Amino acid sequence: MQSFGEKLHILRKRRGLSLRQLATMLDLKAHSHIDDMENGRSKPSMELIVKIAELFDVSTDKLLKDYLNLESE
């Protein structure tokens, strides 16, 4: 099982993106928010979840449901 933060980290690393690069792509002011989400210290808004899903071409279900892993991607 993978949490949202673990999945976000995997997707970011697969694309070779830094925290700052991803934050810029998602129109976030602080890259620390990405780090906090990846480490389970904060949760994303629904708007941000949709942006992340579109950016990485994955379903929101795949991102949000812990029992759905990214291995099949």
Contacts in CASP RR format, 6 or more apart in sequence:
PFRMAT RR
TARGET T0000
AUTHOR 0000-0000-0000
METHOD contacts of the structure
MODEL  1
MQSFGEKLHILRKRRGLSLRQLATMLDLKAHSHIDDMENGRSKPSMELIV
KIAELFDVSTDKLLKDYLNLESE
1 66 0 8 1.000
1 67 0 8 1.000
1 69 0 8 1.000
2 10 0 8 1.000
2 66 0 8 1.000
2 69 0 8 1.000
2 70 0 8 1.000
3 40 0 8 1.000
3 66 0 8 1.000
4 37 0 8 1.000
4 40 0 8 1.000
4 43 0 8 1.000
4 44 0 8 1.000
4 63 0 8 1.000
4 64 0 8 1.000
4 66 0 8 1.000
5 37 0 8 1.000
5 38 0 8 1.000
5 39 0 8 1.000
5 40 0 8 1.000
6 38 0 8 1.000
7 62 0 8 1.000
7 63 0 8 1.000
7 70 0 8 1.000
8 34 0 8 1.000
8 37 0 8 1.000
8 38 0 8 1.000
8 52 0 8 1.000
8 63 0 8 1.000
9 38 0 8 1.000
10 70 0 8 1.000
11 52 0 8 1.000
11 56 0 8 1.000
11 58 0 8 1.000
11 70 0 8 1.000
12 19 0 8 1.000
12 22 0 8 1.000
12 34 0 8 1.000
12 38 0 8 1.000
15 56 0 8 1.000
17 25 0 8 1.000
18 31 0 8 1.000
19 31 0 8 1.000
19 32 0 8 1.000
19 34 0 8 1.000
19 35 0 8 1.000
20 31 0 8 1.000
22 31 0 8 1.000
22 34 0 8 1.000
23 29 0 8 1.000
23 30 0 8 1.000
23 31 0 8 1.000
23 33 0 8 1.000
23 34 0 8 1.000
25 55 0 8 1.000
26 34 0 8 1.000
26 48 0 8 1.000
26 51 0 8 1.000
26 52 0 8 1.000
26 55 0 8 1.000
27 51 0 8 1.000
28 34 0 8 1.000
28 48 0 8 1.000
33 42 0 8 1.000
36 42 0 8 1.000
37 43 0 8 1.000
37 44 0 8 1.000
44 52 0 8 1.000
49 60 0 8 1.000
49 63 0 8 1.000
49 64 0 8 1.000
50 60 0 8 1.000
52 63 0 8 1.000
53 59 0 8 1.000
53 60 0 8 1.000
53 62 0 8 1.000
53 63 0 8 1.000
58 70 0 8 1.000
58 73 0 8 1.000
61 68 0 8 1.000
62 68 0 8 1.000
62 70 0 8 1.000
62 73 0 8 1.000
END
